[in-house]
Amino acid sequence: MENESIKGTPTAWRQVMWTKHRNIRSILFSTYSFIIVIVFTVLVAWFYVWASDLLRKNATDTLESMGQSMQDNIDSEFHKLNDVSLNVMYSNLVKNHFQSYLSLTTNSEEKQQENVSATRAEKSVQNAKELTDILTAAIGPSRPVEQLYLYDFKSKVYGNGFDNGERTYLPQDKPWFNAVMNNAAGKYIALPVPDEEMSRFISSQEKQFSISLFRLFYDNYNTPMGIIEVKQYFNRIFKSAIDFTERNPYQAKVLVYNNANEIIYPTNADKERYLPYLRYKETDGTAGDQSFYNQDTGEKALLSLHYSDFTGLSTVIIVSENKLLSPLFTFAKRTVLVALVILLLAILLSFLAAKRITMPIQKIHRSMRTMRLEDLGSERVATPQLNSGLNELDQLYWSFMKMSARLKQSMDDLLMSQYQELQAKLIALQTQMNPHFLYNTLTTIQVMAQENMNAEIVAMTENMSDFLRYFSADGSLVALKEEVLHTRKYLEINQIRFGRKVHFEFDIDEQLTELRIPKLIIQPLVENALKFATKHQPPWTIRVSGTISAEHWQVEVADTGDGFSEESLVVLHRKIKEIDKTNVLPLLQLNGMGLLNIYIRMKLMYGNNTIFRIVNGQGATVIIGGTLTQGGINEHHGHGGTAVR
């Protein structure tokens, strides 16, 4: 039935299971396992953080060097274009022949209309050939550019490179014309455009793009006379960016754009997609490596941004952190799997270690649990040797066997002395009360003598004689009516001294008169009540009442004072709790008696059935009592723990 009750109660079942698992083996196993898990977790986490930081740093350094190298390569290609444009711009031969070419071309047309001689036409052709030779020399034998054009401001253009000779053009059809004319201070780099003419000279079916650098062309008087265009293949200028995009292990993206946020590379880039990266330079952008969060896609990336003052172009390498750390994620997964295997092996070893330690302890526990009182000091239950292989546990078992032998020897002596000790404590506590009351009475007589209260002293001395007979009488138990009688005499003595200032009344149930109680437990309560009541203006009223029920009796002593202070109640309750918890009675000196003395004597007699309460109201009320089946007329003593009600 008990087991069924436990199973039917969830709270009780949890308590049983919790108690079941609170053993040394489970504690050792859980402790070892917890330590191992913590160590492995910290090591794996630390290694992951260290490796990710190292990988990020290496990737950052790689991106930094690659971005700088890429920017340098792009600048180098544009420097070639710029150098060729400067060679042409500062060449007096080019200026002179281009001027002659333009004038001869114009005059030739006019003369043709007027049927002039062929001599001037021949000069124009000769001048064009010389201009071609000069432009070829300006480009150089290494051909750093693929095409060179000289434009006038009307409709004529002369080319050198793959496309040689004279052509016509319409300035309003060229998107770069106005920008070049308004950029008189220097070079202008146009956006890449598909170039069908240059595509013919490349053995690839893909459409080729070209990119051009433009400058104004001035005569010797620093007056603009035309426009220089130096053209190169787009793939050649951005070869480093193309190679990096195709071969980098991080699937990084490269973006090149100008100060107007126009994307130069790649040619098929979606500006809306890359808009957050274009804005980045405007808000946070400085050269170097930065961490970037794309709010549009919610993706984190590392950026390597480099800006060229020469070209006005910004080169940025974009690497997704997820792709950057993907090798680390793969490595981390493998590491975690290996760590879990090692962790399981370590936990298994911790279980075996805990089992090796606890098995001998369980043997000791079984020996202690099955041992009975009559088996103490014998080998009928436990074996003389444990042989666990652990010296400490073997010594513990040997000490247990020796202890059981010594315990058997001392049990009889202990049982024989318990009853005598209980009687000695009762007598000692009672003898403490006798001098206590005697000293207080002598002090009162001294005060009355000083006030020449001779008649009162005689009456008090007679009552004191009765008290001494009462105190010196044999026995620790008296009828309650005797205790009440001598308590009344005590109050009459004080009434002699104080007169009508003292009022007292008794209301005791007749059924209590023959009840056997410890001597001197009511009178000290009355004395204590009167002591505190007289600290205030009279009258001082003391009321003693006694009641009885079917199971217990109780006596109340009430006064009209201020009651007990919180501090004194705290001290008293703390001492009572110490007695209840330890069942050890403190040594009481003369100045340590009173309520605690009474509680201890009631405790020794009634045990857990002791009634002892203190109530603060319009004064103080102390209530004492006990059961009728213990400590009553049959005078049996109670045993057990303490409980203050």
NUPA-610783 format. One record per residue (C-alpha): residue in one letter; x, y, z. Coordinates in steps of 0.25 Angstrom, whole numbers, padded with zeros to 4 digits, always signed. Example, Ala and Ser with C-alpha at 12.3 -4.5 7.8 and 13.67 -1.06 7.14 Angstrom:
a+0049-0018+0031 s+0055-0004+0029 
REM end
This chain:
m+0000+0000+0000 e+0011+0009+0003 n+0018+0007-0010 e+0005+0009-0017 s+0003+0022-0010 i+0017+0027-0014 k+0014+0023-0029 g+0001+0030-0029 t+0007+0043-0024 p+0015+0050-0035 t+0022+0059-0025 a+0026+0047-0016 w+0030+0039-0028 r+0040+0050-0033 q+0046+0051-0019 v+0048+0036-0018 m+0055+0037-0032 w+0063+0049-0028 t+0068+0042-0015 k+0071+0029-0023 h+0080+0037-0032 r+0087+0045-0021 n+0098+0034-0019 i+0113+0035-0020 r+0113+0027-0033 s+0103+0036-0040 i+0110+0049-0034 l+0124+0044-0038 f+0119+0040-0052 s+0111+0053-0054 t+0123+0062-0049 y+0133+0055-0058 s+0124+0056-0070 f+0121+0070-0067 i+0136+0074-0066 i+0139+0066-0079 v+0128+0072-0086 i+0132+0086-0082 v+0146+0084-0085 f+0143+0078-0099 t+0133+0090-0102 v+0143+0100-0098 l+0154+0094-0106 v+0145+0092-0119 a+0139+0106-0117 w+0153+0112-0115 f+0159+0105-0127 y+0147+0109-0136 v+0148+0124-0132 w+0163+0123-0133 a+0162+0116-0147 s+0151+0126-0152 d+0159+0138-0148 l+0172+0132-0154 l+0164+0129-0167 r+0158+0142-0167 k+0171+0149-0165 n+0178+0141-0176 a+0167+0144-0185 t+0167+0158-0182 d+0182+0159-0184 t+0180+0152-0197 l+0169+0161-0202 e+0177+0173-0198 s+0189+0169-0206 m+0180+0164-0218 g+0172+0177-0218 q+0184+0185-0218 s+0191+0177-0228 m+0178+0177-0237 q+0177+0192-0235 d+0192+0194-0239 n+0190+0185-0252 i+0178+0193-0256 d+0186+0207-0253 s+0197+0201-0261 e+0189+0198-0273 f+0183+0212-0273 h+0196+0218-0271 k+0200+0212-0284 l+0188+0218-0291 n+0191+0232-0284 d+0206+0231-0288 v+0202+0229-0303 s+0192+0240-0302 l+0203+0250-0296 n+0213+0245-0306 v+0203+0250-0317 m+0199+0262-0310 y+0213+0268-0308 s+0218+0264-0322 n+0220+0276-0330 l+0222+0267-0343 v+0208+0261-0340 k+0202+0275-0338 n+0208+0281-0351 h+0205+0269-0359 f+0191+0268-0354 q+0189+0283-0357 s+0194+0281-0371 y+0186+0269-0372 l+0173+0276-0369 s+0177+0288-0377 l+0181+0280-0389 t+0168+0271-0388 t+0159+0283-0388 n+0167+0290-0399 s+0167+0278-0407 e+0152+0277-0406 e+0151+0291-0410 k+0161+0290-0422 q+0154+0277-0427 q+0142+0285-0428 e+0150+0295-0436 n+0158+0285-0444 v+0171+0289-0439 s+0184+0281-0442 a+0187+0268-0436 t+0199+0273-0429 r+0192+0277-0417 a+0185+0264-0416 e+0198+0257-0416 k+0203+0266-0405 s+0191+0262-0397 v+0194+0247-0399 q+0208+0249-0395 n+0205+0257-0383 a+0195+0246-0378 k+0206+0235-0380 e+0215+0244-0372 l+0205+0245-0361 t+0203+0230-0361 d+0217+0228-0359 i+0218+0238-0348 l+0206+0232-0340 t+0212+0218-0342 a+0225+0223-0335 a+0217+0230-0324 i+0210+0217-0321 g+0223+0210-0321 p+0228+0196-0325 s+0222+0189-0313 r+0208+0194-0317 p+0203+0197-0302 v+0190+0202-0309 e+0182+0195-0320 q+0176+0208-0327 l+0179+0222-0328 y+0169+0233-0334 l+0171+0248-0336 y+0158+0255-0337 d+0155+0270-0342 f+0143+0277-0337 k+0135+0276-0349 s+0134+0262-0356 k+0148+0257-0359 v+0155+0246-0352 y+0169+0239-0355 g+0172+0226-0349 n+0185+0218-0347 g+0185+0203-0343 f+0176+0192-0347 d+0167+0203-0353 n+0176+0212-0362 g+0172+0224-0371 e+0162+0235-0371 r+0148+0235-0367 t+0136+0244-0364 y+0128+0245-0351 l+0117+0253-0346 p+0121+0259-0332 q+0106+0259-0327 d+0106+0244-0329 k+0118+0242-0320 p+0113+0240-0305 w+0127+0245-0300 f+0129+0257-0309 n+0122+0267-0299 a+0129+0261-0287 v+0143+0262-0294 m+0140+0277-0298 n+0136+0280-0284 n+0148+0273-0278 a+0159+0282-0283 a+0168+0280-0271 g+0172+0266-0274 k+0168+0252-0278 y+0155+0246-0279 i+0152+0231-0278 a+0139+0226-0285 l+0131+0214-0281 p+0134+0201-0288 v+0126+0199-0301 p+0124+0187-0311 d+0135+0189-0322 e+0131+0182-0335 e+0143+0187-0342 m+0153+0182-0332 s+0145+0169-0331 r+0149+0165-0345 f+0164+0164-0341 i+0161+0154-0329 s+0159+0139-0331 s+0147+0138-0322 q+0133+0138-0325 e+0129+0146-0312 k+0127+0161-0315 q+0139+0169-0311 f+0138+0182-0303 s+0148+0193-0303 i+0151+0205-0294 s+0156+0218-0298 l+0164+0230-0292 f+0161+0243-0298 r+0169+0256-0297 l+0168+0270-0304 f+0178+0272-0315 y+0185+0286-0315 d+0193+0294-0325 n+0206+0302-0322 y+0197+0313-0318 n+0190+0305-0307 t+0177+0305-0315 p+0169+0292-0316 m+0170+0287-0330 g+0165+0273-0328 i+0162+0261-0319 i+0172+0249-0316 e+0165+0235-0314 v+0174+0224-0309 k+0167+0210-0309 q+0170+0197-0303 y+0163+0184-0302 f+0154+0183-0289 n+0159+0169-0286 r+0173+0173-0286 i+0172+0185-0277 f+0164+0177-0267 k+0171+0164-0269 s+0175+0163-0254 a+0161+0165-0250 i+0156+0155-0259 d+0166+0144-0255 f+0163+0146-0241 t+0148+0145-0243 e+0150+0132-0250 r+0160+0125-0241 n+0158+0131-0227 p+0154+0120-0217 y+0144+0129-0209 q+0135+0131-0221 a+0138+0146-0219 k+0133+0157-0228 v+0140+0169-0234 l+0134+0182-0236 v+0141+0194-0243 y+0133+0207-0244 n+0136+0222-0246 n+0133+0234-0237 a+0119+0236-0244 n+0116+0221-0238 e+0116+0216-0253 i+0120+0202-0253 i+0132+0199-0262 y+0134+0185-0259 p+0127+0175-0261 t+0120+0180-0273 n+0108+0172-0270 a+0107+0176-0256 d+0093+0179-0250 k+0094+0193-0244 e+0082+0191-0235 r+0089+0178-0229 y+0102+0185-0226 l+0096+0198-0222 p+0098+0196-0206 y+0113+0194-0210 l+0113+0207-0218 r+0107+0214-0207 y+0117+0208-0197 k+0128+0217-0202 e+0120+0229-0200 t+0116+0226-0186 d+0127+0218-0180 g+0137+0215-0191 t+0152+0217-0189 a+0163+0209-0195 g+0165+0196-0188 d+0158+0184-0183 q+0144+0186-0177 s+0133+0177-0172 f+0120+0180-0179 y+0105+0176-0176 n+0096+0176-0188 q+0083+0180-0183 d+0076+0177-0196 t+0080+0162-0196 g+0084+0161-0181 e+0097+0155-0185 k+0110+0158-0178 a+0123+0161-0186 l+0137+0165-0186 l+0141+0177-0195 s+0155+0180-0200 l+0153+0195-0206 h+0164+0202-0213 y+0163+0215-0220 s+0172+0221-0231 d+0175+0236-0232 f+0180+0234-0245 t+0168+0228-0252 g+0157+0232-0242 l+0153+0217-0242 s+0150+0209-0229 t+0152+0194-0229 v+0145+0186-0219 i+0146+0171-0216 i+0134+0165-0210 v+0134+0152-0202 s+0123+0146-0195 e+0126+0142-0181 n+0118+0129-0182 k+0126+0125-0194 l+0139+0130-0188 l+0137+0121-0175 s+0131+0109-0183 p+0144+0101-0181 l+0144+0104-0167 f+0130+0100-0165 t+0133+0086-0172 f+0145+0085-0163 a+0137+0088-0151 k+0127+0078-0154 r+0138+0067-0155 t+0144+0072-0142 v+0131+0072-0135 l+0129+0057-0139 v+0143+0053-0135 a+0141+0061-0122 l+0127+0054-0119 v+0134+0040-0121 i+0145+0044-0112 l+0135+0050-0102 l+0127+0037-0102 l+0139+0029-0099 a+0143+0039-0088 i+0129+0038-0082 l+0130+0023-0082 l+0143+0023-0075 s+0138+0032-0065 f+0126+0023-0062 l+0136+0011-0060 a+0144+0020-0051 a+0132+0024-0043 k+0128+0009-0042 r+0141+0004-0037 i+0141+0014-0026 t+0126+0012-0022 m+0125-0003-0023 p+0133-0005-0009 i+0125+0007-0003 q+0112-0001-0007 k+0118-0013+0000 i+0120-0005+0012 h+0106+0001+0011 r+0100-0013+0010 s+0108-0018+0022 m+0103-0006+0031 r+0089-0007+0026 t+0087-0022+0029 m+0094-0021+0043 r+0085-0022+0055 l+0087-0017+0069 e+0090-0031+0074 d+0100-0033+0062 l+0109-0021+0067 g+0123-0026+0069 s+0121-0039+0062 e+0125-0045+0048 r+0111-0051+0046 v+0107-0041+0035 a+0120-0034+0030 t+0133-0041+0025 p+0145-0037+0033 q+0152-0032+0020 l+0147-0023+0008 n+0159-0025-0002 s+0154-0014-0011 g+0168-0011-0016 l+0166+0004-0011 n+0174+0006+0002 e+0165+0017+0007 l+0152+0009+0006 d+0159-0004+0012 q+0163+0005+0024 l+0149+0011+0025 y+0143-0003+0025 w+0153-0008+0036 s+0150+0004+0044 f+0135+0001+0043 m+0137-0013+0048 k+0145-0007+0060 m+0135+0003+0063 s+0123-0007+0063 a+0131-0015+0074 r+0133-0002+0082 l+0119+0002+0080 k+0114-0011+0085 q+0122-0009+0098 s+0117+0005+0100 m+0102+0003+0097 d+0099-0004+0111 d+0106+0007+0119 l+0099+0018+0110 l+0085+0012+0112 m+0087+0011+0127 s+0091+0025+0129 q+0080+0032+0121 y+0069+0031+0132 q+0079+0036+0143 e+0083+0047+0134 l+0069+0052+0132 q+0066+0052+0147 a+0079+0059+0149 k+0075+0070+0139 l+0061+0072+0146 i+0067+0073+0160 a+0078+0083+0155 l+0068+0092+0148 q+0059+0092+0161 t+0071+0095+0170 q+0074+0107+0161 m+0061+0113+0164 n+0062+0112+0179 p+0073+0122+0181 h+0068+0131+0169 f+0055+0133+0177 l+0062+0134+0190 y+0071+0145+0185 n+0059+0153+0179 t+0051+0152+0193 l+0063+0157+0201 t+0065+0169+0192 t+0050+0172+0194 i+0052+0171+0209 q+0064+0180+0209 v+0056+0191+0201 m+0045+0190+0212 a+0054+0191+0223 q+0060+0203+0217 e+0046+0209+0217 n+0043+0205+0231 m+0032+0195+0227 n+0033+0187+0240 a+0019+0180+0241 e+0020+0177+0226 i+0034+0171+0228 v+0028+0162+0239 a+0017+0157+0230 m+0027+0155+0218 t+0037+0147+0227 e+0026+0138+0231 n+0022+0136+0217 m+0036+0134+0213 s+0038+0123+0224 d+0026+0116+0217 f+0033+0118+0203 l+0046+0111+0209 r+0038+0099+0214 y+0032+0098+0200 f+0045+0099+0193 s+0053+0089+0202 a+0042+0079+0201 d+0046+0066+0194 g+0041+0063+0180 s+0041+0070+0167 l+0026+0069+0164 v+0015+0076+0172 a+0000+0077+0171 l-0004+0089+0163 k-0012+0094+0175 e+0001+0095+0184 e+0008+0103+0173 v-0004+0112+0172 l-0004+0114+0187 h+0010+0118+0188 t+0009+0127+0176 r-0003+0134+0183 k+0006+0136+0196 y+0017+0142+0187 l+0006+0152+0181 e+0002+0155+0195 i+0016+0158+0200 n+0017+0168+0188 q+0003+0174+0192 i+0009+0176+0206 r+0020+0185+0200 f+0012+0192+0189 g-0002+0193+0195 r-0014+0195+0186 k-0005+0197+0174 v-0004+0182+0172 h-0017+0174+0168 f-0017+0160+0165 e-0027+0149+0162 f-0027+0134+0160 d-0037+0126+0151 i-0033+0111+0152 d-0042+0100+0147 e-0045+0091+0159 q-0041+0079+0151 l-0027+0084+0151 t-0025+0084+0166 e-0019+0070+0167 l-0011+0071+0154 r+0004+0068+0156 i+0013+0078+0150 p+0028+0082+0152 k+0030+0090+0164 l+0032+0105+0162 i+0027+0107+0148 i+0016+0117+0151 q+0022+0126+0162 p+0034+0130+0153 l+0024+0134+0142 v+0016+0143+0152 e+0029+0148+0157 n+0034+0152+0143 a+0020+0158+0140 l+0020+0167+0153 k+0035+0171+0150 f+0031+0177+0136 a+0017+0182+0141 t+0023+0191+0152 k+0031+0199+0142 h+0019+0207+0138 q+0008+0214+0146 p-0001+0206+0155 p-0010+0199+0157 w-0002+0186+0153 t-0011+0175+0150 i-0007+0160+0149 r-0017+0149+0145 v-0014+0134+0146 s-0024+0125+0139 g-0024+0110+0137 t-0033+0101+0127 i-0033+0087+0124 s-0039+0079+0112 a-0040+0065+0108 e-0025+0064+0104 h-0017+0075+0110 w-0016+0085+0121 q-0011+0099+0121 v-0008+0111+0130 e-0008+0126+0126 v-0001+0137+0133 a-0004+0151+0128 d+0000+0165+0132 t-0003+0179+0128 g+0011+0184+0124 d+0017+0187+0111 g+0020+0172+0107 f+0033+0166+0102 s+0042+0174+0093 e+0044+0169+0079 e+0059+0167+0083 s+0057+0158+0095 l+0046+0150+0088 v+0056+0147+0076 v+0067+0143+0086 l+0058+0134+0094 h+0052+0127+0081 r+0066+0125+0076 k+0070+0118+0088 i+0058+0110+0088 k+0060+0106+0074 e+0074+0102+0077 i+0069+0093+0088 d+0059+0087+0079 k+0069+0084+0068 t+0080+0079+0076 n+0073+0073+0088 v+0085+0078+0096 l+0081+0086+0109 p+0090+0099+0111 l+0097+0101+0124 l+0088+0112+0132 q+0095+0122+0142 l+0087+0130+0152 n+0085+0141+0142 g+0081+0132+0131 m+0068+0126+0137 g+0054+0130+0136 l+0046+0126+0124 l+0056+0118+0117 n+0058+0110+0130 i+0043+0107+0131 y+0043+0103+0116 i+0054+0093+0118 r+0047+0087+0130 m+0034+0086+0123 k+0042+0080+0111 l+0048+0069+0119 m+0035+0065+0125 y+0025+0066+0113 g+0035+0065+0101 n+0028+0068+0088 n+0015+0071+0095 t+0020+0083+0102 i+0011+0095+0101 f+0019+0108+0102 r+0015+0121+0096 i+0017+0136+0098 v+0006+0146+0093 n+0008+0161+0093 g-0005+0169+0094 q-0009+0180+0105 g+0002+0173+0113 a+0009+0160+0112 t+0003+0146+0113 v+0011+0134+0115 i+0004+0120+0113 i+0009+0107+0118 g+0003+0093+0118 g+0004+0079+0114 t-0004+0066+0111 l-0012+0059+0122 t-0006+0046+0118 q+0008+0050+0120 g+0013+0057+0133 g-0001+0057+0139 i-0006+0050+0151 n+0002+0037+0148 e+0015+0045+0147 h+0021+0038+0135 h+0031+0046+0127 g+0031+0048+0113 h+0042+0046+0103 g+0046+0050+0089 g+0048+0063+0081 t+0044+0077+0084 a+0033+0085+0078 v+0029+0099+0083 r+0014+0103+0079 
REM end
